[in-house]
């Protein structure tokens, strides 16, 4: 580690001296909303950013082509398969993020430290007492729910928030939830996630995208005139894949030729497959598995409607803090059906770029799906507006020069 640090430090000092350390235990090539958000932040000031993150399969190849400096702490993959693996990973994340943040400051003298999420906040809290830098934390949804599991974590998280120079939330929901449940007086700002066009490597209206969409339909034997519904995400309970599946029999009963494309993998796959069989719609539900970013454009192009009926999972304290997939669907001109819950309302405006429903009311979801399946003009108008909103989106500058140092 010392040799690597010294070599990268020498190279960096040839370019700039006003560094920002961005810390995120989860980062590309692992995919997800937080990973995308942090990556977009790094791309804004690549010559200033030093990224510190946990290791992940394929990270060396990914890091080698990035325009910013990246350091990783080692996280054994086999921890996923042992009983206390999750706890051990958390301990390692706290220790390594703390220790390496200190070592990197001794080498780079970075002026700001930006924490990519609320996880592992004890490390962040300790660093505020040891480093003479500005501190910023980004919060997304689930990372705000986790500290509420016991009173000690809640108190420590409130203290951490008070020690920050600035708090940035990914949605109005996250901001409101934070202010309603924790005590702090730190300045807070909402910066919604945005679509990164380079992720797809194609323009949203390109003919090649439409051709790719037709190929996807051919692969899954979806007729060209059929209505294709799409969902993208990890197959976990709060994403509501089962709720979309439960709507399909009602649509078929209305003589609609509908198919459901599911992009993602996760713990619920076997349960979802069993559900399709029990409802007699297994030939209409197509599990694509994990789809790499470079191939996602063809799935968005293949769809007529994007639907994700997420909900608050009280058992796992899990909720959708924003939902970048809704904006991505809009980027490809697709109307959205989404739940009126969490930060989704920042991404989807009712009857502007989609339809919002109560995820607990199946009849309401069926009604929305029926309306979009039958009304092509409505699909096009909502999709066109979704594209306009997605194309306008831009992250506010994350320049910390505007943050007043508090110590």
N, C-alpha and C positions, 0 to 999 in steps of 0.2 A: 504493500500500500504506500509507504513513504516514497519509493522511487517513482511510482505512477503519479502521486500527488506533485512531486517536485517537477517532473517533466511537463505536466499539464499546466502547472503554475507558471513556469518559465515561458511557455508559449503564450499564455493568456496575458502576461504582463507586457508583452510586445504590442498589445492592441489597446487595452483600456484599463483604467484603475478604479472605476466606480461600479463595482460588482453588486449583483443581487443573487443571494442564494435562495433557490426554490427547492423546498423539501416536500417530497410526496412518496409515501411508502408504496403506492400503487401507480404504475406508469407504463406507457407503451414499452414493448409490444403487446402487453396485456391491454385489452380493449374495454372501454366503458365510459360512462359520462364524466367521471372525475378525471380519468386519464386524458380524455379529449380536451377538457377544460384547461388542465394544467399545461398540456402540450401547446395549446393555442397561446397561452400566456408566454411560454418560453420563446415562441416564434416571433413575438413582437419586438423583443430586444435581445436577439441571439448573441450579440457581442458582449452584452452585459451579464447575461444569465449563466449561472453555474447550477446545474441540476443535481440533486442528491436524492436517490431513490433506491428501493429494494431491487434485488436481482430478479430476473424473470427469463424464462426460456426464450432464446433468440435475441437477448438484449445487446450482445456484443455487435452483431450485425446491424441492428437498428441504430445503436449509439454511434457507430462509425461513420454514418452518413448525415448526422445531425449538425446544424450550424452552431450549436451551443455546446459547452463543455459539460460532460456528464460523469458522475461518480455513482457507483453502486455499492451497497453492502450486501453480503452474501446471505441468502435465505434458502436453506435446503428444501428442495421440492418434496422430499420424502415426509416432511412434517404434515403434509396433507393427509397422510394415511395412518397416523397414529392418534391415539385417544386424546392426548393433551397437546396435539399439534397446534391448535389455534392459540392456546395460551402461550406456548413457547414462542410462536411467531410474534405475538404481541410484545413479549418481553424483549426479543431480539430487535424488533423494530424500534422500540423505545430506546434501548441501549445504543444501537448503532447510529440512529439519527442524531442522538445527543452527542455522542463522542465524535463523530465525523463532522458535525456542524462546528464543533469547537476547533478541530484540527484544520478544517478548511478556512476558518477565520484567521488562524495564525499564519496561513500561507497567502491568502488573498486579501485580507482586511476588508471583506465585503461590507457595504454600508447598510444593506437591508436584508432581512430574512423573511421570506414569504412561505408560510406553511400551507400546503395545498389542500388540506381538509382538516376536520376536527379530530381525526383519529390520532392516537398516541400523544395526546396533548400534554401529559405529564412531562415529556421531554421538552416540549415547547415552553412550558411554564418554567422549568429549571433554567433554560437558556436565557430567559428574560432577565434573570438575576446575574448572569455571568458575562453577557455580551453587550457591548456599547453600540448597538445597532437599532434600526427601526424595525418593528415587528408588525407583520400583517398576516391574518389568517383568512382562508377562503372556506366557506361553509356551504354544504350542498343538500342537506336533508336528513339522511340517516345518521350522519356524523353528529347532528344536533340531538337526535333522539337517544343515542347511546348513553351519554352522560346522565340521563334521567333515571337510569336503572337503580341507582342508590344515592342517598343524600350526600355521601362523601364525594363521589364523582361530580355531582351537581355543583357542590360548593367549590371544588377545585377548578371545574370548568368555568364557573363564573369569575373566579380569580384570574384565570388565564385570559379571559375576554377583557377584563379590566386592565391587564398588563399590555394589551395590544395598542398599537398606534392607529390601526384601522382594521375594520372587519368588512369583508366583502362577501355577500350572499348571492347565490345563483338565481334566486327568485324572491318575489315579495312574500310568498308563503314562508320560506326559510327565515327571512328577516322578521316577520311577525311572530313566528313560533319562537324564535330566539328571544325576542324582546318580552314575550309573555311568560317565559319560563326561567330566565336567568337575569341576574342583577349585574348591570354594568353601565358605564356611561361613555364608552368608546364610540367614536364616529363610525357609522355603518352605511354601506352603499350596496345597491343591488346592481349586479352586472350579469345579465342573462347569457347563457351559452350561445354560440353562433355556429352556423354550418361552415365547415372548412372545405371549399370546393375541391382542393387538391386531394382530399381524402378519396374522392371517387375517380379522379383522373379523367373525367369527361364533363362536358357541358350538359346542363339539365335538359336542353331541347335538341341535343345532337341526334341525328338520324341513327347513328350507331347504337345509341342507348335504346331507342325504340326497337331496333333489330334484336338487341340482346334480350329485351323484354319478351319478344316473341319466341326466342329460343328457350327461355325459361318456361314459358307456357307449353312449349312442345315437350320439354323434358318431363313435365308433370302431367302431360296430356290434358291440359286445360283448354277447352275450345276458345277460339278467338272471340266469340260473342258472349262468352260466359263472364260473370262478374267475379273478379279475383280480389279477395280481401287479404291484406298483408299485416303481419305483426313482426317486430324485430326486437329481440332482447333475450336476456337470460331466462331460462325456463324455471322461474321461481314463482311462488304462490302469489305474491303481491302484484305481479305483472298482469294477472287476469286472463291468461290465455284460455283457461277453462270456461270463462264467462262468454268469450266469443264463440267457442265451440258449442256451448249450450244454446246459442241463438240460431245456429244453422238449421235445425229441424223446422223451425217456424218459417224460415226463409224458403226452404225447399217446399213446404206445404203451400206456399203462395206461388208455386210454379216458377220459381226463380232458379236459374242454373248458376249456383254459387260455388266457389272453391276458396279454400283458406290456406294461404302460404304462411308457414311458421319458420322464421329464421332465428336460430339460437339453439343452445344446448343447456342442459341443467338437470337438476334433481327431479323435476316433475315430468320428464319426458314419458316414462313408462305409464304414469298415472293418466297423462293426457291421451296417450294412445289407447289406453283401456276405455277412456271416456268416449272417444270417437266410435269405438266398436259398440259400446252399450247404447249409443244414440243412433247407430246405423248410418253414420256419416264418414266412416273411415276412408272411403274412396274420394271424398271431397276435401279431406284435410291432408296437407302435404308437409311433412317435416323435413326441412332442408338441412338441419343441423347448423353448425357454426358456419357463417358465410363471411369470408374475409372482406375488408373494406373495399378492395378493388373490384369485387363482384357484386357488392350491394346495389350499385346503380341499376343493374339489370333486373333485380327483384323489385325495386321501387317502380321501374318502368313497366314491369309485368302487371302491376297491381292497378285496380280501379279505385280502391278505397284502402286507407290505412286505419286500422282499429287497434287500440290498446286500452282495455278497461281496467286500469290499475286501481288499487284501493289501499287503504291503511291496514297493514297487517299488524294488529295489536300484539299478537303473540311474539313476533320477531322485532317489534318496534321498527317497522320498515315502511317507508312511503316514498313516492316519486317526488324528488325535490324540484325537478323541472321536466325533463324528458326531451332530450335533444332529438330523439327519433321523430317526434312530431314535426319539428322544424325541418328535419331532413326530408320527410315526406312532402312537406310544402315546397321545398326546394325543387323537387321533381314534379310539382304541379298536382299532387294528390290530395284530395279532401280527407279530413281526419275525423274519426269518431273517438272521443276520449272521455275520461271521467272528470267530473267536476270535483277534483280533490287535489290536495297538496299544491305543488308548484306548477301543475299542468295548466292551470288557468293563465299562467304567464306565457305559455307557448301556444295555447289554442283559445281563440275568441269565438264564442258561440255565434254561428251563422255568418261569421266573417271568413275564417279559414277552416272551419270544421263545425261539428256538432258536439256539444257537451251533454253528458247524461249522468244520472246517478248510478254508480256501479252496482249498487245493491238492488236496483230495480231492473230485473231482466226484461220486463215488458217495454220499459223505456229504451233500453238498448236495441231491442228488436225493432221498435218503431223507427229509431234513427237509421238503422241499417236498411230497413225496407224503403225508407224515403230516399236514401242515396242510391240504392240499387235501381229504383224505378225512375229517378229523375237525373238524366244525363246532364242537362243544363245546369242543375244545381251542383253536380259533381265538378263540372268544369269551372263554374264561377268561384266555388270555394277553393279549388285547386289553384286557379290563377292568382287569387288573392294570397294564398299560402306561399306561392312562388315570389310574389312581390315582397312580402314580409321577410322571407328568408334571405332574399338578395339584399335587402336594406340593412340587415343586421350587421352590427360591428361592435366589437368589444371596446369599452372605454379604455383609454390608455392606462396602463398599470404603473405609470411613472411614480416612483415613491418620493420624488423631489417635492411633491405637493403635500406630503404627509409631514406634519410638524413633529419633530422628535420630542418625546416626553421625558427623556432622561438624559 
